[in-house]
Amino acid sequence: MPAKKKTAKLLRCPTCRELVQFHDEDFPFCSDRCRKIDLGKWASGVYKISSPIVDPEVLEDLGGLGPHSSGDSHDN
Ligand SMILES: [Zn+2]
């Protein structure tokens, strides 16, 4: 098998390390799937949300932890 020297640019898919050709539709990804996986990584991992996500239920729970003894005139 004669080794033809190709000038085609090859890059590795950032997601799965598969070789991708420059003229590929999804370059630099090997497929649309890998592109979406990479985008998902960026959205959920690399760029962290600066403000903490607080669940309304958690806030409610914290509110119930306030001072309990408020002079209910209930103690003997
Ligand atoms: Zn891939």
N, CA, C, O and the ligand as a Tripos MOL2 file, in Angstrom:
@<TRIPOS>MOLECULE
protein
  305   303    77     0     0
PROTEIN
NO_CHARGES

@<TRIPOS>ATOM
      1 N           0.8500   -1.2060    0.0000 N.3       1 MET1
      2 CA          0.0000    0.0000    0.0000 C.3       1 MET1
      3 C           0.8840    1.2540    0.0000 C.2       1 MET1
      4 O           1.5630    1.5520    0.9820 O.2       1 MET1
      5 N           0.8600    1.9560   -1.0880 N.am      2 PRO2
      6 CA          1.6940    3.1570   -1.2060 C.3       2 PRO2
      7 C           1.1730    4.2860   -0.3300 C.2       2 PRO2
      8 O          -0.0150    4.6110   -0.3270 O.2       2 PRO2
      9 N           2.0880    4.8600    0.3990 N.am      3 ALA3
     10 CA          1.6880    5.9370    1.3050 C.3       3 ALA3
     11 C           1.6400    7.2620    0.5660 C.2       3 ALA3
     12 O           2.6670    7.8710    0.2650 O.2       3 ALA3
     13 N           0.4630    7.6750    0.2950 N.am      4 LYS4
     14 CA          0.2790    8.9540   -0.4020 C.3       4 LYS4
     15 C           0.4320   10.0990    0.5880 C.2       4 LYS4
     16 O          -0.1450   10.0880    1.6750 O.2       4 LYS4
     17 N           1.1950   11.0510    0.1980 N.am      5 LYS5
     18 CA          1.3650   12.2030    1.0820 C.3       5 LYS5
     19 C           0.2160   13.1770    0.8810 C.2       5 LYS5
     20 O           0.0650   13.8100   -0.1640 O.2       5 LYS5
     21 N          -0.5670   13.2630    1.9120 N.am      6 LYS6
     22 CA         -1.7110   14.1740    1.8130 C.3       6 LYS6
     23 C          -1.3870   15.4930    2.4970 C.2       6 LYS6
     24 O          -0.6630   15.5360    3.4920 O.2       6 LYS6
     25 N          -1.9210   16.5360    1.9580 N.am      7 THR7
     26 CA         -1.7130   17.8500    2.5710 C.3       7 THR7
     27 C          -2.9350   18.2820    3.3710 C.2       7 THR7
     28 O          -3.0140   19.3870    3.9080 O.2       7 THR7
     29 N          -3.8650   17.3670    3.4190 N.am      8 ALA8
     30 CA         -5.0860   17.6930    4.1480 C.3       8 ALA8
     31 C          -4.7860   17.9010    5.6210 C.2       8 ALA8
     32 O          -4.0110   17.1570    6.2240 O.2       8 ALA8
     33 N          -5.3860   18.8830    6.1690 N.am      9 LYS9
     34 CA         -5.1470   19.1760    7.5740 C.3       9 LYS9
     35 C          -5.9780   18.2500    8.4330 C.2       9 LYS9
     36 O          -7.1590   17.9990    8.1950 O.2       9 LYS9
     37 N          -5.2950   17.7630    9.4370 N.am     10 LEU10
     38 CA         -5.9900   16.8790   10.3550 C.3      10 LEU10
     39 C          -5.8950   17.4370   11.7670 C.2      10 LEU10
     40 O          -4.8620   17.9520   12.1950 O.2      10 LEU10
     41 N          -6.9740   17.3200   12.4450 N.am     11 LEU11
     42 CA         -6.9890   17.7630   13.8270 C.3      11 LEU11
     43 C          -7.6970   16.6940   14.6500 C.2      11 LEU11
     44 O          -8.4860   15.9030   14.1340 O.2      11 LEU11
     45 N          -7.4000   16.6930   15.9090 N.am     12 ARG12
     46 CA         -8.0570   15.7010   16.7530 C.3      12 ARG12
     47 C          -9.2790   16.3170   17.4110 C.2      12 ARG12
     48 O          -9.2510   17.4440   17.9060 O.2      12 ARG12
     49 N         -10.3340   15.5530   17.3990 N.am     13 CYS13
     50 CA        -11.5730   15.9880   18.0320 C.3      13 CYS13
     51 C         -11.3150   16.2320   19.5210 C.2      13 CYS13
     52 O         -10.8070   15.3450   20.2070 O.2      13 CYS13
     53 N         -11.6540   17.4020   20.0240 N.am     14 PRO14
     54 CA        -11.3990   17.7220   21.4230 C.3      14 PRO14
     55 C         -12.1600   16.8120   22.3820 C.2      14 PRO14
     56 O         -11.7960   16.6860   23.5510 O.2      14 PRO14
     57 N         -13.1940   16.1940   21.8900 N.am     15 THR15
     58 CA        -14.0220   15.3650   22.7610 C.3      15 THR15
     59 C         -13.5380   13.9270   22.8170 C.2      15 THR15
     60 O         -13.3610   13.3720   23.9010 O.2      15 THR15
     61 N         -13.3260   13.3240   21.6670 N.am     16 CYS16
     62 CA        -13.0090   11.9020   21.6640 C.3      16 CYS16
     63 C         -11.6430   11.6020   21.0460 C.2      16 CYS16
     64 O         -11.2600   10.4370   20.9310 O.2      16 CYS16
     65 N         -10.9150   12.6270   20.6550 N.am     17 ARG17
     66 CA         -9.5590   12.4700   20.1200 C.3      17 ARG17
     67 C          -9.5440   11.7570   18.7910 C.2      17 ARG17
     68 O          -8.5080   11.2280   18.3870 O.2      17 ARG17
     69 N         -10.6330   11.7320   18.1230 N.am     18 GLU18
     70 CA        -10.6850   11.1380   16.7860 C.3      18 GLU18
     71 C         -10.1140   12.1360   15.7880 C.2      18 GLU18
     72 O         -10.2830   13.3470   15.9320 O.2      18 GLU18
     73 N          -9.4370   11.6100   14.7770 N.am     19 LEU19
     74 CA         -8.8910   12.4990   13.7570 C.3      19 LEU19
     75 C         -10.0210   13.0950   12.9280 C.2      19 LEU19
     76 O         -10.9140   12.3900   12.4590 O.2      19 LEU19
     77 N          -9.9560   14.3910   12.7640 N.am     20 VAL20
     78 CA        -10.9780   15.0860   11.9920 C.3      20 VAL20
     79 C         -10.3120   15.8370   10.8510 C.2      20 VAL20
     80 O          -9.2630   16.4550   11.0320 O.2      20 VAL20
     81 N         -10.9160   15.7800    9.6960 N.am     21 GLN21
     82 CA        -10.3570   16.4880    8.5500 C.3      21 GLN21
     83 C         -10.8410   17.9240    8.5290 C.2      21 GLN21
     84 O         -11.9300   18.2630    8.9920 O.2      21 GLN21
     85 N          -9.9850   18.7350    7.9760 N.am     22 PHE22
     86 CA        -10.2180   20.1770    8.0030 C.3      22 PHE22
     87 C         -11.5330   20.5420    7.3280 C.2      22 PHE22
     88 O         -12.2340   21.4570    7.7590 O.2      22 PHE22
     89 N         -11.8550   19.8150    6.2670 N.am     23 HIS23
     90 CA        -13.0530   20.1710    5.5110 C.3      23 HIS23
     91 C         -14.2970   19.5030    6.0680 C.2      23 HIS23
     92 O         -15.3730   19.5490    5.4720 O.2      23 HIS23
     93 N         -14.1270   18.8940    7.2010 N.am     24 ASP24
     94 CA        -15.2840   18.2200    7.7700 C.3      24 ASP24
     95 C         -16.3180   19.2430    8.2250 C.2      24 ASP24
     96 O         -16.0040   20.3580    8.6440 O.2      24 ASP24
     97 N         -17.5400   18.8110    8.1220 N.am     25 GLU25
     98 CA        -18.6650   19.6770    8.4440 C.3      25 GLU25
     99 C         -18.6290   20.1510    9.8950 C.2      25 GLU25
    100 O         -18.9710   21.2900   10.2100 O.2      25 GLU25
    101 N         -18.2110   19.2560   10.7490 N.am     26 ASP26
    102 CA        -18.2640   19.5550   12.1780 C.3      26 ASP26
    103 C         -16.8950   19.8910   12.7570 C.2      26 ASP26
    104 O         -16.7060   19.9220   13.9740 O.2      26 ASP26
    105 N         -15.9640   20.1360   11.8780 N.am     27 PHE27
    106 CA        -14.6240   20.5110   12.3050 C.3      27 PHE27
    107 C         -14.6790   21.6410   13.3320 C.2      27 PHE27
    108 O         -15.4690   22.5660   13.1470 O.2      27 PHE27
    109 N         -13.9030   21.6180   14.3800 N.am     28 PRO28
    110 CA        -12.8630   20.6240   14.6790 C.3      28 PRO28
    111 C         -13.3810   19.3800   15.3960 C.2      28 PRO28
    112 O         -12.5960   18.5930   15.9270 O.2      28 PRO28
    113 N         -14.6730   19.2060   15.4110 N.am     29 PHE29
    114 CA        -15.2270   18.0040   16.0390 C.3      29 PHE29
    115 C         -15.4970   16.9570   14.9780 C.2      29 PHE29
    116 O         -15.7080   17.2810   13.8090 O.2      29 PHE29
    117 N         -15.4880   15.7060   15.3920 N.am     30 CYS30
    118 CA        -15.6790   14.6340   14.4310 C.3      30 CYS30
    119 C         -17.1560   14.4690   14.1070 C.2      30 CYS30
    120 O         -17.5130   13.9200   13.0640 O.2      30 CYS30
    121 N         -17.9970   14.9380   14.9880 N.am     31 SER31
    122 CA        -19.4220   14.7930   14.7490 C.3      31 SER31
    123 C         -20.1850   15.8460   15.5450 C.2      31 SER31
    124 O         -19.6500   16.4950   16.4440 O.2      31 SER31
    125 N         -21.4270   15.9850   15.1880 N.am     32 ASP32
    126 CA        -22.2630   16.9650   15.8770 C.3      32 ASP32
    127 C         -22.4230   16.5860   17.3450 C.2      32 ASP32
    128 O         -22.5640   17.4400   18.2200 O.2      32 ASP32
    129 N         -22.3960   15.2840   17.5830 N.am     33 ARG33
    130 CA        -22.5440   14.7850   18.9470 C.3      33 ARG33
    131 C         -21.3930   15.2780   19.8210 C.2      33 ARG33
    132 O         -21.5910   15.7600   20.9360 O.2      33 ARG33
    133 N         -20.1900   15.1400   19.2780 N.am     34 CYS34
    134 CA        -19.0190   15.5510   20.0410 C.3      34 CYS34
    135 C         -19.0280   17.0560   20.2660 C.2      34 CYS34
    136 O         -18.6010   17.5370   21.3150 O.2      34 CYS34
    137 N         -19.5020   17.7770   19.3020 N.am     35 ARG35
    138 CA        -19.5820   19.2270   19.4480 C.3      35 ARG35
    139 C         -20.5010   19.5820   20.6050 C.2      35 ARG35
    140 O         -20.1920   20.4540   21.4160 O.2      35 ARG35
    141 N         -21.6140   18.9070   20.6690 N.am     36 LYS36
    142 CA        -22.5700   19.1990   21.7330 C.3      36 LYS36
    143 C         -22.0240   18.7950   23.0950 C.2      36 LYS36
    144 O         -22.2590   19.4660   24.1000 O.2      36 LYS36
    145 N         -21.3010   17.7010   23.1120 N.am     37 ILE37
    146 CA        -20.7000   17.2600   24.3710 C.3      37 ILE37
    147 C         -19.7330   18.3170   24.8740 C.2      37 ILE37
    148 O         -19.7030   18.6450   26.0600 O.2      37 ILE37
    149 N         -18.9360   18.8460   23.9390 N.am     38 ASP38
    150 CA        -17.9520   19.8520   24.3280 C.3      38 ASP38
    151 C         -18.6470   21.1190   24.8030 C.2      38 ASP38
    152 O         -18.2340   21.7260   25.7910 O.2      38 ASP38
    153 N         -19.6860   21.5110   24.1110 N.am     39 LEU39
    154 CA        -20.4250   22.7040   24.5220 C.3      39 LEU39
    155 C         -21.0270   22.4980   25.9040 C.2      39 LEU39
    156 O         -21.0530   23.4100   26.7300 O.2      39 LEU39
    157 N         -21.5030   21.3010   26.1370 N.am     40 GLY40
    158 CA        -22.0770   20.9930   27.4430 C.3      40 GLY40
    159 C         -21.0490   21.1200   28.5460 C.2      40 GLY40
    160 O         -21.3500   21.5740   29.6500 O.2      40 GLY40
    161 N         -19.8220   20.7090   28.2290 N.am     41 LYS41
    162 CA        -18.7490   20.8090   29.2130 C.3      41 LYS41
    163 C         -18.5040   22.2610   29.5700 C.2      41 LYS41
    164 O         -18.3260   22.6120   30.7370 O.2      41 LYS41
    165 N         -18.4980   23.0910   28.5520 N.am     42 TRP42
    166 CA        -18.2600   24.5110   28.7820 C.3      42 TRP42
    167 C         -19.3680   25.1140   29.6290 C.2      42 TRP42
    168 O         -19.1310   25.9410   30.5100 O.2      42 TRP42
    169 N         -20.5740   24.6800   29.3380 N.am     43 ALA43
    170 CA        -21.7130   25.3000   30.0190 C.3      43 ALA43
    171 C         -21.7790   24.8790   31.4810 C.2      43 ALA43
    172 O         -22.1980   25.6560   32.3390 O.2      43 ALA43
    173 N         -21.3680   23.6560   31.7600 N.am     44 SER44
    174 CA        -21.5930   23.1470   33.1120 C.3      44 SER44
    175 C         -20.3220   23.0760   33.9420 C.2      44 SER44
    176 O         -20.3800   23.0860   35.1720 O.2      44 SER44
    177 N         -19.1820   23.0050   33.2800 N.am     45 GLY45
    178 CA        -17.9800   22.7660   34.0630 C.3      45 GLY45
    179 C         -16.9850   23.9040   34.0870 C.2      45 GLY45
    180 O         -16.5900   24.3800   35.1510 O.2      45 GLY45
    181 N         -16.5850   24.3340   32.9100 N.am     46 VAL46
    182 CA        -15.4830   25.2840   32.8460 C.3      46 VAL46
    183 C         -15.8910   26.6360   33.4110 C.2      46 VAL46
    184 O         -15.2230   27.2090   34.2710 O.2      46 VAL46
    185 N         -16.9980   27.1150   32.9030 N.am     47 TYR47
    186 CA        -17.4630   28.4090   33.3880 C.3      47 TYR47
    187 C         -18.4530   28.1980   34.5340 C.2      47 TYR47
    188 O         -19.6120   27.8390   34.3250 O.2      47 TYR47
    189 N         -17.9690   28.4270   35.7170 N.am     48 LYS48
    190 CA        -18.8500   28.2310   36.8620 C.3      48 LYS48
    191 C         -19.6900   29.4840   37.0970 C.2      48 LYS48
    192 O         -19.2410   30.6130   36.9000 O.2      48 LYS48
    193 N         -20.8870   29.2460   37.5110 N.am     49 ILE49
    194 CA        -21.7740   30.3660   37.8070 C.3      49 ILE49
    195 C         -21.3130   31.0300   39.1100 C.2      49 ILE49
    196 O         -21.1230   30.3710   40.1320 O.2      49 ILE49
    197 N         -21.1410   32.3500   39.0390 N.am     50 SER50
    198 CA        -20.5570   33.0600   40.1820 C.3      50 SER50
    199 C         -21.5240   33.1280   41.3570 C.2      50 SER50
    200 O         -21.1160   33.0380   42.5150 O.2      50 SER50
    201 N         -22.7930   33.2840   41.0530 N.am     51 SER51
    202 CA        -23.7400   33.3800   42.1560 C.3      51 SER51
    203 C         -24.2810   31.9950   42.4900 C.2      51 SER51
    204 O         -24.6680   31.2450   41.5940 O.2      51 SER51
    205 N         -24.3080   31.6580   43.7580 N.am     52 PRO52
    206 CA        -24.7650   30.3240   44.1460 C.3      52 PRO52
    207 C         -26.2500   30.1640   43.9000 C.2      52 PRO52
    208 O         -27.0480   31.0810   44.0940 O.2      52 PRO52
    209 N         -26.5840   28.9810   43.4710 N.am     53 ILE53
    210 CA        -27.9910   28.6930   43.2340 C.3      53 ILE53
    211 C         -28.6290   28.2760   44.5610 C.2      53 ILE53
    212 O         -28.2360   27.2790   45.1660 O.2      53 ILE53
    213 N         -29.6000   29.0430   44.9940 N.am     54 VAL54
    214 CA        -30.2450   28.7350   46.2670 C.3      54 VAL54
    215 C         -31.6570   28.2310   46.0000 C.2      54 VAL54
    216 O         -32.4670   28.8760   45.3340 O.2      54 VAL54
    217 N         -31.9030   27.0900   46.5340 N.am     55 ASP55
    218 CA        -33.2160   26.5170   46.3620 C.3      55 ASP55
    219 C         -34.2000   27.1940   47.3150 C.2      55 ASP55
    220 O         -33.9080   27.3410   48.5020 O.2      55 ASP55
    221 N         -35.3540   27.6050   46.8110 N.am     56 PRO56
    222 CA        -36.3380   28.2600   47.6770 C.3      56 PRO56
    223 C         -36.6860   27.4140   48.8980 C.2      56 PRO56
    224 O         -36.9560   27.9350   49.9800 O.2      56 PRO56
    225 N         -36.6740   26.1260   48.7030 N.am     57 GLU57
    226 CA        -37.0090   25.2490   49.8230 C.3      57 GLU57
    227 C         -35.9460   25.3170   50.9000 C.2      57 GLU57
    228 O         -36.2440   25.2430   52.0930 O.2      57 GLU57
    229 N         -34.7080   25.4570   50.4690 N.am     58 VAL58
    230 CA        -33.6110   25.5500   51.4250 C.3      58 VAL58
    231 C         -33.7500   26.8330   52.2330 C.2      58 VAL58
    232 O         -33.5400   26.8400   53.4460 O.2      58 VAL58
    233 N         -34.1020   27.9090   51.5560 N.am     59 LEU59
    234 CA        -34.2830   29.1850   52.2520 C.3      59 LEU59
    235 C         -35.3820   29.0570   53.2940 C.2      59 LEU59
    236 O         -35.2580   29.5570   54.4120 O.2      59 LEU59
    237 N         -36.4390   28.3930   52.9170 N.am     60 GLU60
    238 CA        -37.5560   28.1970   53.8370 C.3      60 GLU60
    239 C         -37.1030   27.4130   55.0630 C.2      60 GLU60
    240 O         -37.4750   27.7120   56.1980 O.2      60 GLU60
    241 N         -36.2960   26.4110   54.7950 N.am     61 ASP61
    242 CA        -35.8050   25.5630   55.8710 C.3      61 ASP61
    243 C         -34.9340   26.3610   56.8270 C.2      61 ASP61
    244 O         -35.0130   26.1930   58.0440 O.2      61 ASP61
    245 N         -34.1060   27.2260   56.2660 N.am     62 LEU62
    246 CA        -33.2180   28.0380   57.0850 C.3      62 LEU62
    247 C         -34.0350   28.9990   57.9430 C.2      62 LEU62
    248 O         -33.6610   29.2820   59.0810 O.2      62 LEU62
    249 N         -35.1530   29.5060   57.4060 N.am     63 GLY63
    250 CA        -35.9980   30.4290   58.1410 C.3      63 GLY63
    251 C         -36.6020   29.7690   59.3710 C.2      63 GLY63
    252 O         -36.8540   30.4260   60.3810 O.2      63 GLY63
    253 N         -36.8260   28.4880   59.2770 N.am     64 GLY64
    254 CA        -37.4370   27.7670   60.4010 C.3      64 GLY64
    255 C         -36.4470   27.5010   61.5170 C.2      64 GLY64
    256 O         -36.8190   27.0270   62.5910 O.2      64 GLY64
    257 N         -35.1830   27.8090   61.2600 N.am     65 LEU65
    258 CA        -34.1620   27.5310   62.2620 C.3      65 LEU65
    259 C         -33.9080   28.7420   63.1670 C.2      65 LEU65
    260 O         -32.9340   28.7700   63.9190 O.2      65 LEU65
    261 N         -34.7640   29.7060   63.0870 N.am     66 GLY66
    262 CA        -34.5880   30.9120   63.8820 C.3      66 GLY66
    263 C         -34.7660   30.6260   65.3680 C.2      66 GLY66
    264 O         -35.0140   29.4880   65.7670 O.2      66 GLY66
    265 N         -34.6350   31.6810   66.1880 N.am     67 PRO67
    266 CA        -34.7930   31.5220   67.6460 C.3      67 PRO67
    267 C         -36.1690   30.9520   67.9740 C.2      67 PRO67
    268 O         -37.2060   31.4400   67.5260 O.2      67 PRO67
    269 N         -36.1220   29.9090   68.7680 N.am     68 HIS68
    270 CA        -37.3570   29.1720   69.0140 C.3      68 HIS68
    271 C         -38.1270   29.7250   70.2100 C.2      68 HIS68
    272 O         -39.3570   29.7700   70.2100 O.2      68 HIS68
    273 N         -37.3700   30.1460   71.2340 N.am     69 SER69
    274 CA        -38.0480   30.6220   72.4430 C.3      69 SER69
    275 C         -38.4240   32.0960   72.2900 C.2      69 SER69
    276 O         -37.5680   32.9780   72.3670 O.2      69 SER69
    277 N         -39.6950   32.3440   72.0760 N.am     70 SER70
    278 CA        -40.1410   33.7180   71.9170 C.3      70 SER70
    279 C         -41.1810   34.0760   72.9660 C.2      70 SER70
    280 O         -42.0200   34.9530   72.7620 O.2      70 SER70
    281 N         -41.1070   33.3900   74.0690 N.am     71 GLY71
    282 CA        -42.0430   33.7110   75.1540 C.3      71 GLY71
    283 C         -43.4650   33.4100   74.7670 C.2      71 GLY71
    284 O         -44.2980   34.3040   74.6210 O.2      71 GLY71
    285 N         -43.7230   32.1360   74.6060 N.am     72 ASP72
    286 CA        -45.0600   31.7570   74.1770 C.3      72 ASP72
    287 C         -46.0280   31.6500   75.3560 C.2      72 ASP72
    288 O         -47.2220   31.4150   75.1670 O.2      72 ASP72
    289 N         -45.5060   31.8250   76.5700 N.am     73 SER73
    290 CA        -46.2950   31.6060   77.7910 C.3      73 SER73
    291 C         -46.9020   30.2140   77.7530 C.2      73 SER73
    292 O         -48.0790   29.9970   78.0400 O.2      73 SER73
    293 N         -46.0510   29.3070   77.3900 N.am     74 HIS74
    294 CA        -46.5200   27.9330   77.2070 C.3      74 HIS74
    295 C         -45.7820   27.0080   78.1480 C.2      74 HIS74
    296 O         -46.1080   25.8250   78.2390 O.2      74 HIS74
    297 N         -44.7750   27.5390   78.8600 N.am     75 ASP75
    298 CA        -43.9400   26.6860   79.7020 C.3      75 ASP75
    299 C         -44.3980   26.7800   81.1450 C.2      75 ASP75
    300 O         -44.8150   27.8380   81.6170 O.2      75 ASP75
    301 N         -44.3120   25.6800   81.8180 N.am     76 ASN76
    302 CA        -44.7090   25.6530   83.2370 C.3      76 ASN76
    303 C         -43.5240   25.7610   84.1590 C.2      76 ASN76
    304 O         -43.6890   25.7530   85.3790 O.2      76 ASN76
    305 ZN        -15.3560   13.1930   18.4540 Zn       77 ZN77
@<TRIPOS>BOND
     1     1     2 1
     2     2     3 1
     3     3     4 2
     4     3     5 am
     5     5     6 1
     6     6     7 1
     7     7     8 2
     8     7     9 am
     9     9    10 1
    10    10    11 1
    11    11    12 2
    12    11    13 am
    13    13    14 1
    14    14    15 1
    15    15    16 2
    16    15    17 am
    17    17    18 1
    18    18    19 1
    19    19    20 2
    20    19    21 am
    21    21    22 1
    22    22    23 1
    23    23    24 2
    24    23    25 am
    25    25    26 1
    26    26    27 1
    27    27    28 2
    28    27    29 am
    29    29    30 1
    30    30    31 1
    31    31    32 2
    32    31    33 am
    33    33    34 1
    34    34    35 1
    35    35    36 2
    36    35    37 am
    37    37    38 1
    38    38    39 1
    39    39    40 2
    40    39    41 am
    41    41    42 1
    42    42    43 1
    43    43    44 2
    44    43    45 am
    45    45    46 1
    46    46    47 1
    47    47    48 2
    48    47    49 am
    49    49    50 1
    50    50    51 1
    51    51    52 2
    52    51    53 am
    53    53    54 1
    54    54    55 1
    55    55    56 2
    56    55    57 am
    57    57    58 1
    58    58    59 1
    59    59    60 2
    60    59    61 am
    61    61    62 1
    62    62    63 1
    63    63    64 2
    64    63    65 am
    65    65    66 1
    66    66    67 1
    67    67    68 2
    68    67    69 am
    69    69    70 1
    70    70    71 1
    71    71    72 2
    72    71    73 am
    73    73    74 1
    74    74    75 1
    75    75    76 2
    76    75    77 am
    77    77    78 1
    78    78    79 1
    79    79    80 2
    80    79    81 am
    81    81    82 1
    82    82    83 1
    83    83    84 2
    84    83    85 am
    85    85    86 1
    86    86    87 1
    87    87    88 2
    88    87    89 am
    89    89    90 1
    90    90    91 1
    91    91    92 2
    92    91    93 am
    93    93    94 1
    94    94    95 1
    95    95    96 2
    96    95    97 am
    97    97    98 1
    98    98    99 1
    99    99   100 2
   100    99   101 am
   101   101   102 1
   102   102   103 1
   103   103   104 2
   104   103   105 am
   105   105   106 1
   106   106   107 1
   107   107   108 2
   108   107   109 am
   109   109   110 1
   110   110   111 1
   111   111   112 2
   112   111   113 am
   113   113   114 1
   114   114   115 1
   115   115   116 2
   116   115   117 am
   117   117   118 1
   118   118   119 1
   119   119   120 2
   120   119   121 am
   121   121   122 1
   122   122   123 1
   123   123   124 2
   124   123   125 am
   125   125   126 1
   126   126   127 1
   127   127   128 2
   128   127   129 am
   129   129   130 1
   130   130   131 1
   131   131   132 2
   132   131   133 am
   133   133   134 1
   134   134   135 1
   135   135   136 2
   136   135   137 am
   137   137   138 1
   138   138   139 1
   139   139   140 2
   140   139   141 am
   141   141   142 1
   142   142   143 1
   143   143   144 2
   144   143   145 am
   145   145   146 1
   146   146   147 1
   147   147   148 2
   148   147   149 am
   149   149   150 1
   150   150   151 1
   151   151   152 2
   152   151   153 am
   153   153   154 1
   154   154   155 1
   155   155   156 2
   156   155   157 am
   157   157   158 1
   158   158   159 1
   159   159   160 2
   160   159   161 am
   161   161   162 1
   162   162   163 1
   163   163   164 2
   164   163   165 am
   165   165   166 1
   166   166   167 1
   167   167   168 2
   168   167   169 am
   169   169   170 1
   170   170   171 1
   171   171   172 2
   172   171   173 am
   173   173   174 1
   174   174   175 1
   175   175   176 2
   176   175   177 am
   177   177   178 1
   178   178   179 1
   179   179   180 2
   180   179   181 am
   181   181   182 1
   182   182   183 1
   183   183   184 2
   184   183   185 am
   185   185   186 1
   186   186   187 1
   187   187   188 2
   188   187   189 am
   189   189   190 1
   190   190   191 1
   191   191   192 2
   192   191   193 am
   193   193   194 1
   194   194   195 1
   195   195   196 2
   196   195   197 am
   197   197   198 1
   198   198   199 1
   199   199   200 2
   200   199   201 am
   201   201   202 1
   202   202   203 1
   203   203   204 2
   204   203   205 am
   205   205   206 1
   206   206   207 1
   207   207   208 2
   208   207   209 am
   209   209   210 1
   210   210   211 1
   211   211   212 2
   212   211   213 am
   213   213   214 1
   214   214   215 1
   215   215   216 2
   216   215   217 am
   217   217   218 1
   218   218   219 1
   219   219   220 2
   220   219   221 am
   221   221   222 1
   222   222   223 1
   223   223   224 2
   224   223   225 am
   225   225   226 1
   226   226   227 1
   227   227   228 2
   228   227   229 am
   229   229   230 1
   230   230   231 1
   231   231   232 2
   232   231   233 am
   233   233   234 1
   234   234   235 1
   235   235   236 2
   236   235   237 am
   237   237   238 1
   238   238   239 1
   239   239   240 2
   240   239   241 am
   241   241   242 1
   242   242   243 1
   243   243   244 2
   244   243   245 am
   245   245   246 1
   246   246   247 1
   247   247   248 2
   248   247   249 am
   249   249   250 1
   250   250   251 1
   251   251   252 2
   252   251   253 am
   253   253   254 1
   254   254   255 1
   255   255   256 2
   256   255   257 am
   257   257   258 1
   258   258   259 1
   259   259   260 2
   260   259   261 am
   261   261   262 1
   262   262   263 1
   263   263   264 2
   264   263   265 am
   265   265   266 1
   266   266   267 1
   267   267   268 2
   268   267   269 am
   269   269   270 1
   270   270   271 1
   271   271   272 2
   272   271   273 am
   273   273   274 1
   274   274   275 1
   275   275   276 2
   276   275   277 am
   277   277   278 1
   278   278   279 1
   279   279   280 2
   280   279   281 am
   281   281   282 1
   282   282   283 1
   283   283   284 2
   284   283   285 am
   285   285   286 1
   286   286   287 1
   287   287   288 2
   288   287   289 am
   289   289   290 1
   290   290   291 1
   291   291   292 2
   292   291   293 am
   293   293   294 1
   294   294   295 1
   295   295   296 2
   296   295   297 am
   297   297   298 1
   298   298   299 1
   299   299   300 2
   300   299   301 am
   301   301   302 1
   302   302   303 1
   303   303   304 2
@<TRIPOS>SUBSTRUCTURE
     1 MET1         2 RESIDUE 1 A MET
     2 PRO2         6 RESIDUE 1 A PRO
     3 ALA3        10 RESIDUE 1 A ALA
     4 LYS4        14 RESIDUE 1 A LYS
     5 LYS5        18 RESIDUE 1 A LYS
     6 LYS6        22 RESIDUE 1 A LYS
     7 THR7        26 RESIDUE 1 A THR
     8 ALA8        30 RESIDUE 1 A ALA
     9 LYS9        34 RESIDUE 1 A LYS
    10 LEU10       38 RESIDUE 1 A LEU
    11 LEU11       42 RESIDUE 1 A LEU
    12 ARG12       46 RESIDUE 1 A ARG
    13 CYS13       50 RESIDUE 1 A CYS
    14 PRO14       54 RESIDUE 1 A PRO
    15 THR15       58 RESIDUE 1 A THR
    16 CYS16       62 RESIDUE 1 A CYS
    17 ARG17       66 RESIDUE 1 A ARG
    18 GLU18       70 RESIDUE 1 A GLU
    19 LEU19       74 RESIDUE 1 A LEU
    20 VAL20       78 RESIDUE 1 A VAL
    21 GLN21       82 RESIDUE 1 A GLN
    22 PHE22       86 RESIDUE 1 A PHE
    23 HIS23       90 RESIDUE 1 A HIS
    24 ASP24       94 RESIDUE 1 A ASP
    25 GLU25       98 RESIDUE 1 A GLU
    26 ASP26      102 RESIDUE 1 A ASP
    27 PHE27      106 RESIDUE 1 A PHE
    28 PRO28      110 RESIDUE 1 A PRO
    29 PHE29      114 RESIDUE 1 A PHE
    30 CYS30      118 RESIDUE 1 A CYS
    31 SER31      122 RESIDUE 1 A SER
    32 ASP32      126 RESIDUE 1 A ASP
    33 ARG33      130 RESIDUE 1 A ARG
    34 CYS34      134 RESIDUE 1 A CYS
    35 ARG35      138 RESIDUE 1 A ARG
    36 LYS36      142 RESIDUE 1 A LYS
    37 ILE37      146 RESIDUE 1 A ILE
    38 ASP38      150 RESIDUE 1 A ASP
    39 LEU39      154 RESIDUE 1 A LEU
    40 GLY40      158 RESIDUE 1 A GLY
    41 LYS41      162 RESIDUE 1 A LYS
    42 TRP42      166 RESIDUE 1 A TRP
    43 ALA43      170 RESIDUE 1 A ALA
    44 SER44      174 RESIDUE 1 A SER
    45 GLY45      178 RESIDUE 1 A GLY
    46 VAL46      182 RESIDUE 1 A VAL
    47 TYR47      186 RESIDUE 1 A TYR
    48 LYS48      190 RESIDUE 1 A LYS
    49 ILE49      194 RESIDUE 1 A ILE
    50 SER50      198 RESIDUE 1 A SER
    51 SER51      202 RESIDUE 1 A SER
    52 PRO52      206 RESIDUE 1 A PRO
    53 ILE53      210 RESIDUE 1 A ILE
    54 VAL54      214 RESIDUE 1 A VAL
    55 ASP55      218 RESIDUE 1 A ASP
    56 PRO56      222 RESIDUE 1 A PRO
    57 GLU57      226 RESIDUE 1 A GLU
    58 VAL58      230 RESIDUE 1 A VAL
    59 LEU59      234 RESIDUE 1 A LEU
    60 GLU60      238 RESIDUE 1 A GLU
    61 ASP61      242 RESIDUE 1 A ASP
    62 LEU62      246 RESIDUE 1 A LEU
    63 GLY63      250 RESIDUE 1 A GLY
    64 GLY64      254 RESIDUE 1 A GLY
    65 LEU65      258 RESIDUE 1 A LEU
    66 GLY66      262 RESIDUE 1 A GLY
    67 PRO67      266 RESIDUE 1 A PRO
    68 HIS68      270 RESIDUE 1 A HIS
    69 SER69      274 RESIDUE 1 A SER
    70 SER70      278 RESIDUE 1 A SER
    71 GLY71      282 RESIDUE 1 A GLY
    72 ASP72      286 RESIDUE 1 A ASP
    73 SER73      290 RESIDUE 1 A SER
    74 HIS74      294 RESIDUE 1 A HIS
    75 ASP75      298 RESIDUE 1 A ASP
    76 ASN76      302 RESIDUE 1 A ASN
    77 ZN77       305 GROUP 0 **** ****
